[in-house]
């Protein structure tokens, strides 16, 4: 890794869709930024939902992650400011849909995102956190994210079969650690869409903590209608309804990670 030691790069990944991956990428980024951490979110999902969720519509995406990875466009021309202090975005479009095929023909097909992140426009920008919203599959884009990252944050929906799907992702992380990024670690397993009234959700939590121990983060993201509504307003839930259970949960997640990393917390943030 040649990135500044000040920047912590976290890939938000799970090959299963519908587990709250992009929702977590958006809201954790916003919560870290709210705490004063200069944060860059890289939208690596061809659906571009993280870009939409931060208010950057298709018409505002002049340059994208595709240009960053394949066209060697300077990051300074691609990174856009969001409406939220300290929060910046590399947007994505459906151009990324063909990325896997194009990556196959490249000599450094697993390292192209890492190479792109080594440019001064990023290393010298003073980002405290760089989050990567991965596609909902274990494809070459996701591999690129894991090769570039320090850690992987895994959202895990509190439902039946959740842990079965996790095993393949853990194997992939281990393989990348052995072949391409020896420093890669698991940031944590984040339980999402959790309904405390549901016995199954409690069983999944117990099973996860019993099998994965401290890898399971203390913060749990509840099933919350405000989290679901926020994307339609193109804002994080922290700004859509700052006092909602969902907003409070993502703030707690940011505090848990900042504390874990020995980072300074903001003196006062609404909770």
N, C-alpha and C positions, 0 to 999 in steps of 0.2 A: 504494500500500500504506500502510495506517495502523497495521498491526501493529507492535509493538515491534521495533526493529532487532535485539533480542536473540533473538527467535524466528525460526528458519529453518523455512520451510514447504516440505515435500517431498512431491510427489504420486508415489506408487508406481504406475506404470501400464504396461499392455501390453494391447492389445485381444484378444490371443490368450490363451485360458485354458490352464491347466496348465503355466505357465512358472515357477512359484515366486513369483508376485506377492504373494499373501497370506502365504506362508511368509516371504518377505523382509520384509514390513511388520511382522510379529510379531517376528521374531528380530532385525532391525535395531533396532527400538524397544527391545527388551529389552537389546541390547548397548549402545546409547547410554545407557540408564538405568543399567546396570551401571557405566558409566564416570562416573556422577555427573551426567549431563545430565538435567534434568527434561524428560520426554518425554510428549507427548500423541499417542495414535494415534486417528485418526478413521476409523471403519469406514464406508465409503461404498458397500460392496458389499451388495446385498440378500440375498445368501446368509448374511451375518453370520458368516463363518468366522473372521475376525480376532477377533471377540468371543468365540466359542467357544474359540479357540486360546489366549486369555488367561484362560480359566476363568470367563468371565461367561456363564452359561447363559441361555436364553430367559426363564426366570422372574425373573431379576435385572435384566432390561432394562426398567425402569419407563418411562424416557424414552429416546429414541433419536435418531439422526442425522436422522430424518424430522422430529421435533419441533424440532430445532435449525434446520433449513432452512425448514420450512413453517409451523410453529406458533408460532414466535418464543418458545419456552420458553427461559428463561435457562439458559445453559450450565452454571452452577453446579448446577442441578438435574439435569443430564443426565450430566455427567462422573462416572465412577465410578473409585474406586481399585482397582487390581489387587492381586494378592498380591505384587507385585514393587516394591521401593523405586523411587521416582522415575518410575514408569510409570503413566499414567492413560489412560482409554479413553472415547470416545464410541461406545457400542455401536449396532449396527444390527439390524433385523429385516426380514422380507419386506415390511413396509410400504413400503420403498423401491422395490419392484417397479413401482409405479405412478408413480414420480417423474417419469419422462420425459414422460408425458402431462400431468401437472400443471404441469410447468415450461413447457411450450409456451404456456400461457395467461398466463404472468407477463411483465410488462414487462421486468424485469431477470432474465430466466430464466438467463442465463449467470453472473450475479454474486451469486446468492442465498447461496451458501456463503461467499463473500468477505464479504458483509454480515454474516452470522452470526458470522464470526470476528472482527469488529471490536468486539464487545461487551466491556465491561470484565472480565467473568468470565474471559475468555481473554487479552486484551491485558495485564491487570494481574497475571496469575497467575505470570509469570516462567518460562514454558516456554522451554527452550533449543531444542527441536525439536518441530514438529508434523508428523507423518506422516499422509498420507491414503491409505488402501487403496482404490483405485479399482475399479469394476466391470470385468470382462473384456470391455469393448467401448468403442468411441468414441462413447458416448452423451452426453446432456446432463449427466449426473452427472459423467462424466469431464471434460467441458468446464468445469464448475463448479470441479472440483479444480484444473485447470490455470490457471484465471483467478485462483484464490486463492493459488496456490503461487509460491514463488520459483524452484523447480527441479523437474524431473521425473527420477525414477530409473526406469530401464527394465530390468527383469529380462529376460534373453534366454537361452532354453534352447539349449544347445549341440547343435543338431540340424539336419538338412537343412531348407531353406526358412525358417530362422529369420530371416535377414537380409531376405528378401523381405517378410515381414510387418512388419518394422520400418519400411520406407519410408513406409507410410501414416501411422504414428504420428508420424514425423518431420515429415511434411507438415502434420499437424494441429497440432503444436507450433508450427511456423512460422506457420500461419494465426492461431493465438491470439496469438502474439507481435505480429503485424501489426495485429490488430483489437481486442484486449481487454486484453492484459497484456504491454506492451513489455519488461518486465524478465524475462520467463520465459526460463530457460535449461535446458539438459540437465545434470542433476547427474552422470549417467554411465550407461553401459551396463554392466549387471552380468551376467556369464556365470553361468548356474545349471545345476544337474543335470549337472555336468561329470565325465566319466569319462576319466581320463588314459590308460586302457588302450585307449580307443576312438580310432582314427585319425580318424574323422569329427569327433569333438569337437575334436581338435587342428586340423583343417582349418577348422572354423567359427571357432575362436579366431584363427587366422592371418588368415582372410578379414576378420573383424571389425576386427582391429587394423590391417590394411592399409587398409581403407576408411574407418574411423572414427577411427583414430589415438588421441589422448589421451582421447577420449570414453569409451573402453573402460577401465573401472576395473582396477587391478592385481589386486585381490582377485577370486578365483574361488570360487564356491560348488560344492563337489563333490556328486556323487550319493552320498547317505549315508543308510543305513537309519534312523539315529537321528533325522534331520530328519523322515523320513516317519512315524516312530512317535510323536513328541512331541505332535502335535495330538490324538491319541486319549487322551492323558493331560491335555489342556487346559493345557499349559505350553509355553513356548518351549524349543527344544532346549538352550539355555544352562542351563536348570534341570533338564531331563530327564536329560541326560548332559553335564555341563560339560566333560568331557575329550574328547568326540567330535570327529571331524574337522569335522562340521557346526558345532558350537558354536565351535570355534576359528576357522573361516572367517568366521562372522558377527561375532565379536569383531574380527577383522582388518579387516572392512569398516567397522565403527564407528570404529576407529582411523584408517583411511585417510580417512574423511570428516571426522572431527574435526580431523585434522592439516591437511587441505585447507582447512578453514574457520578455522584458527588458534585452535581451541578447546583448552582445557586437558584433558590426559589424566589419568586416575586414576593415582595413584602405583603401585598394585599391583592387578592384576586377574588372577584365575586364567586360565591359558591351557593 
